Amino acid sequence: MKKFTLLIGLCLCFTTFISLNTRAQEATPPENFVVFEEFVSPSDMQAYKNAQEKVIDLWNQYEVKIPVYTYRNDDNAFYWVVPIENFSGLDDLYTSMMGVWKKMKEEGNFDADKEFRDLSTGRQTVLHWSKELSYHPSGEFGQSKEKPFVEWAFCYLKAGHEKEAAEAIKKYQTFYEGIDDNYEWDVYTVSIGHDTPCWILMVRAENELALLKLENELGEKYSEDFQKMWQNFAQHVRKFENKKGWFLPKWSSNWEME
């Protein structure tokens, strides 16, 4: 079964998904997400984009009502992020996709096998958003059009070091609470996925230059503090992987809910 067929099946068949409002005052942010990660070679990128445009048309045709948040990273990979209420619907989700695939092929004239043949490979991950370890003193959560640039730090923890790593992140929170400068982030833990335990630290900005400028200014003012806090956290991590990317609103669905 092809990847985007699966994504649309998620949208059409299940009511356990919840909407994400980017303002904490208006709604409680979702805590669990299914992430479909797609890897595309540069030579296949245009064909991949063409096929995806057809998927977007089908989303509009079927009037998709739940949010799908789409990102592209700097390694030609795409993240399709779907909030879920809980894990109870996952088994039914995967067993019900064949029916949706058939419907799209017969009614939407969209043959996913043909359209996406040889264009990408993929994997799926289930994430949990850690409200306790994330930091948003502004009261704003989630994705916004104003901050499309994203950096992710994939932190593969040493086994059994989750408690110590959490305490290390809380020291960052305490530090920022004591200064006037603002820096916000989210922490996601991998509930189901590869190479666990893995935590993903995510920051957003207007663009790459704005984030670099902010981090450089903070580094100049608090370099010694940052070095101590980083050393405290890094001792609990066996591997780091940094990625940067961009939110794609045109490839997303109902991401800005009123």
Contacts in CASP RR format, 6 or more apart in sequence:
PFRMAT RR
TARGET T0000
AUTHOR 0000-0000-0000
METHOD contacts of the structure
MODEL  1
MKKFTLLIGLCLCFTTFISLNTRAQEATPPENFVVFEEFVSPSDMQAYKN
AQEKVIDLWNQYEVKIPVYTYRNDDNAFYWVVPIENFSGLDDLYTSMMGV
WKKMKEEGNFDADKEFRDLSTGRQTVLHWSKELSYHPSGEFGQSKEKPFV
EWAFCYLKAGHEKEAAEAIKKYQTFYEGIDDNYEWDVYTVSIGHDTPCWI
LMVRAENELALLKLENELGEKYSEDFQKMWQNFAQHVRKFENKKGWFLPK
WSSNWEME
1 97 0 8 1.000
1 98 0 8 1.000
1 101 0 8 1.000
1 112 0 8 1.000
2 101 0 8 1.000
2 112 0 8 1.000
2 113 0 8 1.000
2 115 0 8 1.000
2 116 0 8 1.000
3 36 0 8 1.000
3 38 0 8 1.000
3 80 0 8 1.000
3 116 0 8 1.000
3 120 0 8 1.000
3 122 0 8 1.000
4 51 0 8 1.000
4 52 0 8 1.000
4 55 0 8 1.000
4 112 0 8 1.000
4 116 0 8 1.000
5 97 0 8 1.000
5 100 0 8 1.000
5 101 0 8 1.000
5 104 0 8 1.000
5 110 0 8 1.000
5 112 0 8 1.000
6 36 0 8 1.000
6 97 0 8 1.000
7 36 0 8 1.000
7 55 0 8 1.000
7 68 0 8 1.000
7 80 0 8 1.000
7 82 0 8 1.000
8 55 0 8 1.000
8 58 0 8 1.000
8 59 0 8 1.000
8 62 0 8 1.000
8 64 0 8 1.000
8 100 0 8 1.000
8 104 0 8 1.000
9 96 0 8 1.000
9 97 0 8 1.000
9 100 0 8 1.000
9 101 0 8 1.000
10 17 0 8 1.000
10 34 0 8 1.000
10 66 0 8 1.000
10 68 0 8 1.000
10 82 0 8 1.000
10 93 0 8 1.000
11 17 0 8 1.000
11 59 0 8 1.000
11 62 0 8 1.000
11 64 0 8 1.000
11 65 0 8 1.000
11 66 0 8 1.000
11 68 0 8 1.000
11 82 0 8 1.000
11 253 0 8 1.000
12 62 0 8 1.000
12 64 0 8 1.000
12 100 0 8 1.000
13 93 0 8 1.000
13 96 0 8 1.000
13 97 0 8 1.000
13 100 0 8 1.000
14 89 0 8 1.000
14 92 0 8 1.000
14 93 0 8 1.000
16 84 0 8 1.000
16 85 0 8 1.000
16 86 0 8 1.000
16 88 0 8 1.000
16 89 0 8 1.000
17 66 0 8 1.000
17 67 0 8 1.000
17 82 0 8 1.000
17 83 0 8 1.000
17 84 0 8 1.000
17 85 0 8 1.000
18 30 0 8 1.000
18 66 0 8 1.000
18 83 0 8 1.000
18 84 0 8 1.000
18 85 0 8 1.000
19 27 0 8 1.000
19 66 0 8 1.000
19 67 0 8 1.000
19 83 0 8 1.000
19 254 0 8 1.000
19 257 0 8 1.000
20 27 0 8 1.000
20 29 0 8 1.000
20 30 0 8 1.000
20 67 0 8 1.000
20 69 0 8 1.000
20 83 0 8 1.000
20 142 0 8 1.000
20 143 0 8 1.000
20 255 0 8 1.000
20 257 0 8 1.000
21 27 0 8 1.000
21 29 0 8 1.000
21 257 0 8 1.000
22 140 0 8 1.000
22 141 0 8 1.000
22 142 0 8 1.000
22 143 0 8 1.000
22 144 0 8 1.000
22 256 0 8 1.000
23 139 0 8 1.000
23 140 0 8 1.000
23 141 0 8 1.000
24 136 0 8 1.000
24 139 0 8 1.000
24 140 0 8 1.000
24 141 0 8 1.000
25 139 0 8 1.000
27 257 0 8 1.000
29 129 0 8 1.000
29 131 0 8 1.000
29 141 0 8 1.000
29 142 0 8 1.000
30 83 0 8 1.000
30 84 0 8 1.000
30 85 0 8 1.000
30 129 0 8 1.000
31 128 0 8 1.000
31 129 0 8 1.000
31 131 0 8 1.000
32 83 0 8 1.000
32 84 0 8 1.000
32 85 0 8 1.000
32 86 0 8 1.000
32 87 0 8 1.000
32 126 0 8 1.000
32 127 0 8 1.000
32 128 0 8 1.000
32 129 0 8 1.000
32 191 0 8 1.000
33 81 0 8 1.000
33 82 0 8 1.000
33 83 0 8 1.000
33 84 0 8 1.000
33 126 0 8 1.000
33 127 0 8 1.000
33 128 0 8 1.000
33 129 0 8 1.000
33 188 0 8 1.000
34 81 0 8 1.000
34 82 0 8 1.000
34 84 0 8 1.000
34 90 0 8 1.000
34 124 0 8 1.000
34 125 0 8 1.000
34 126 0 8 1.000
35 79 0 8 1.000
35 80 0 8 1.000
35 81 0 8 1.000
35 82 0 8 1.000
35 124 0 8 1.000
35 125 0 8 1.000
35 126 0 8 1.000
35 127 0 8 1.000
36 79 0 8 1.000
36 80 0 8 1.000
36 82 0 8 1.000
36 122 0 8 1.000
36 124 0 8 1.000
37 77 0 8 1.000
37 78 0 8 1.000
37 79 0 8 1.000
37 80 0 8 1.000
37 122 0 8 1.000
37 123 0 8 1.000
37 124 0 8 1.000
37 125 0 8 1.000
38 77 0 8 1.000
38 78 0 8 1.000
38 80 0 8 1.000
38 120 0 8 1.000
38 121 0 8 1.000
38 122 0 8 1.000
39 75 0 8 1.000
39 76 0 8 1.000
39 77 0 8 1.000
39 120 0 8 1.000
39 121 0 8 1.000
39 122 0 8 1.000
40 48 0 8 1.000
40 76 0 8 1.000
40 77 0 8 1.000
40 78 0 8 1.000
40 119 0 8 1.000
40 120 0 8 1.000
41 76 0 8 1.000
42 76 0 8 1.000
44 118 0 8 1.000
44 119 0 8 1.000
44 120 0 8 1.000
45 76 0 8 1.000
47 119 0 8 1.000
48 116 0 8 1.000
48 119 0 8 1.000
48 120 0 8 1.000
51 115 0 8 1.000
51 116 0 8 1.000
51 119 0 8 1.000
52 251 0 8 1.000
54 110 0 8 1.000
54 115 0 8 1.000
55 110 0 8 1.000
56 250 0 8 1.000
56 251 0 8 1.000
58 104 0 8 1.000
58 108 0 8 1.000
58 110 0 8 1.000
59 68 0 8 1.000
59 253 0 8 1.000
61 108 0 8 1.000
64 253 0 8 1.000
64 254 0 8 1.000
65 254 0 8 1.000
66 82 0 8 1.000
66 83 0 8 1.000
66 253 0 8 1.000
66 254 0 8 1.000
67 82 0 8 1.000
67 83 0 8 1.000
67 252 0 8 1.000
67 253 0 8 1.000
67 254 0 8 1.000
67 255 0 8 1.000
67 257 0 8 1.000
68 80 0 8 1.000
68 81 0 8 1.000
68 82 0 8 1.000
68 252 0 8 1.000
68 253 0 8 1.000
68 254 0 8 1.000
68 255 0 8 1.000
69 79 0 8 1.000
69 80 0 8 1.000
69 81 0 8 1.000
69 82 0 8 1.000
69 143 0 8 1.000
69 247 0 8 1.000
69 252 0 8 1.000
69 255 0 8 1.000
70 78 0 8 1.000
70 79 0 8 1.000
70 80 0 8 1.000
70 81 0 8 1.000
70 247 0 8 1.000
70 248 0 8 1.000
70 251 0 8 1.000
70 252 0 8 1.000
71 78 0 8 1.000
71 79 0 8 1.000
71 81 0 8 1.000
71 150 0 8 1.000
71 245 0 8 1.000
71 246 0 8 1.000
71 247 0 8 1.000
71 248 0 8 1.000
72 78 0 8 1.000
72 79 0 8 1.000
72 245 0 8 1.000
72 246 0 8 1.000
72 248 0 8 1.000
73 79 0 8 1.000
73 152 0 8 1.000
73 243 0 8 1.000
73 244 0 8 1.000
73 245 0 8 1.000
74 243 0 8 1.000
74 244 0 8 1.000
74 245 0 8 1.000
75 243 0 8 1.000
78 248 0 8 1.000
78 251 0 8 1.000
84 90 0 8 1.000
84 126 0 8 1.000
87 126 0 8 1.000
87 191 0 8 1.000
90 126 0 8 1.000
101 112 0 8 1.000
104 110 0 8 1.000
104 112 0 8 1.000
105 111 0 8 1.000
105 112 0 8 1.000
123 193 0 8 1.000
123 194 0 8 1.000
124 192 0 8 1.000
124 193 0 8 1.000
125 190 0 8 1.000
125 192 0 8 1.000
125 193 0 8 1.000
125 194 0 8 1.000
126 190 0 8 1.000
126 191 0 8 1.000
126 192 0 8 1.000
126 193 0 8 1.000
127 188 0 8 1.000
127 189 0 8 1.000
127 190 0 8 1.000
127 191 0 8 1.000
127 200 0 8 1.000
128 188 0 8 1.000
128 189 0 8 1.000
128 191 0 8 1.000
129 186 0 8 1.000
129 187 0 8 1.000
129 188 0 8 1.000
130 186 0 8 1.000
130 187 0 8 1.000
130 188 0 8 1.000
130 189 0 8 1.000
130 199 0 8 1.000
132 166 0 8 1.000
133 166 0 8 1.000
133 169 0 8 1.000
133 170 0 8 1.000
133 173 0 8 1.000
133 187 0 8 1.000
134 185 0 8 1.000
134 186 0 8 1.000
134 187 0 8 1.000
135 172 0 8 1.000
135 173 0 8 1.000
135 176 0 8 1.000
135 183 0 8 1.000
135 184 0 8 1.000
135 185 0 8 1.000
136 184 0 8 1.000
136 186 0 8 1.000
137 176 0 8 1.000
137 177 0 8 1.000
137 182 0 8 1.000
137 184 0 8 1.000
138 182 0 8 1.000
138 184 0 8 1.000
140 184 0 8 1.000
141 186 0 8 1.000
142 186 0 8 1.000
143 204 0 8 1.000
143 247 0 8 1.000
143 255 0 8 1.000
144 204 0 8 1.000
144 256 0 8 1.000
145 247 0 8 1.000
145 249 0 8 1.000
145 256 0 8 1.000
146 206 0 8 1.000
147 204 0 8 1.000
147 205 0 8 1.000
147 206 0 8 1.000
147 247 0 8 1.000
148 204 0 8 1.000
148 206 0 8 1.000
148 207 0 8 1.000
148 246 0 8 1.000
148 247 0 8 1.000
148 249 0 8 1.000
149 204 0 8 1.000
149 205 0 8 1.000
149 206 0 8 1.000
149 207 0 8 1.000
149 208 0 8 1.000
149 210 0 8 1.000
149 211 0 8 1.000
149 244 0 8 1.000
149 245 0 8 1.000
149 246 0 8 1.000
149 247 0 8 1.000
150 202 0 8 1.000
150 203 0 8 1.000
150 204 0 8 1.000
150 205 0 8 1.000
150 244 0 8 1.000
150 245 0 8 1.000
150 246 0 8 1.000
150 247 0 8 1.000
151 202 0 8 1.000
151 203 0 8 1.000
151 205 0 8 1.000
151 211 0 8 1.000
151 242 0 8 1.000
151 243 0 8 1.000
151 244 0 8 1.000
151 245 0 8 1.000
152 200 0 8 1.000
152 201 0 8 1.000
152 202 0 8 1.000
152 242 0 8 1.000
152 243 0 8 1.000
152 244 0 8 1.000
152 245 0 8 1.000
153 200 0 8 1.000
153 201 0 8 1.000
153 202 0 8 1.000
153 240 0 8 1.000
153 241 0 8 1.000
153 242 0 8 1.000
154 198 0 8 1.000
154 199 0 8 1.000
154 200 0 8 1.000
154 240 0 8 1.000
154 241 0 8 1.000
154 242 0 8 1.000
154 243 0 8 1.000
155 165 0 8 1.000
155 198 0 8 1.000
155 199 0 8 1.000
155 200 0 8 1.000
155 201 0 8 1.000
155 237 0 8 1.000
155 240 0 8 1.000
156 195 0 8 1.000
156 197 0 8 1.000
156 198 0 8 1.000
156 237 0 8 1.000
156 238 0 8 1.000
156 239 0 8 1.000
156 240 0 8 1.000
156 241 0 8 1.000
157 165 0 8 1.000
157 197 0 8 1.000
157 198 0 8 1.000
157 199 0 8 1.000
157 236 0 8 1.000
157 237 0 8 1.000
157 238 0 8 1.000
158 236 0 8 1.000
158 237 0 8 1.000
158 238 0 8 1.000
159 197 0 8 1.000
160 197 0 8 1.000
161 197 0 8 1.000
161 236 0 8 1.000
161 237 0 8 1.000
162 197 0 8 1.000
164 236 0 8 1.000
165 199 0 8 1.000
165 233 0 8 1.000
165 236 0 8 1.000
165 237 0 8 1.000
168 229 0 8 1.000
168 232 0 8 1.000
168 233 0 8 1.000
168 236 0 8 1.000
169 187 0 8 1.000
169 233 0 8 1.000
171 229 0 8 1.000
171 232 0 8 1.000
172 229 0 8 1.000
172 233 0 8 1.000
175 222 0 8 1.000
175 225 0 8 1.000
175 229 0 8 1.000
176 182 0 8 1.000
176 183 0 8 1.000
179 222 0 8 1.000
181 217 0 8 1.000
181 218 0 8 1.000
181 221 0 8 1.000
183 203 0 8 1.000
183 214 0 8 1.000
183 215 0 8 1.000
183 218 0 8 1.000
184 203 0 8 1.000
184 204 0 8 1.000
185 201 0 8 1.000
185 202 0 8 1.000
185 203 0 8 1.000
186 201 0 8 1.000
186 202 0 8 1.000
186 203 0 8 1.000
187 199 0 8 1.000
187 200 0 8 1.000
187 201 0 8 1.000
187 202 0 8 1.000
188 199 0 8 1.000
188 200 0 8 1.000
188 202 0 8 1.000
189 197 0 8 1.000
189 198 0 8 1.000
189 199 0 8 1.000
189 200 0 8 1.000
190 196 0 8 1.000
190 197 0 8 1.000
190 198 0 8 1.000
190 199 0 8 1.000
190 200 0 8 1.000
203 211 0 8 1.000
205 211 0 8 1.000
205 214 0 8 1.000
208 244 0 8 1.000
218 226 0 8 1.000
219 226 0 8 1.000
234 240 0 8 1.000
249 255 0 8 1.000
249 256 0 8 1.000
END
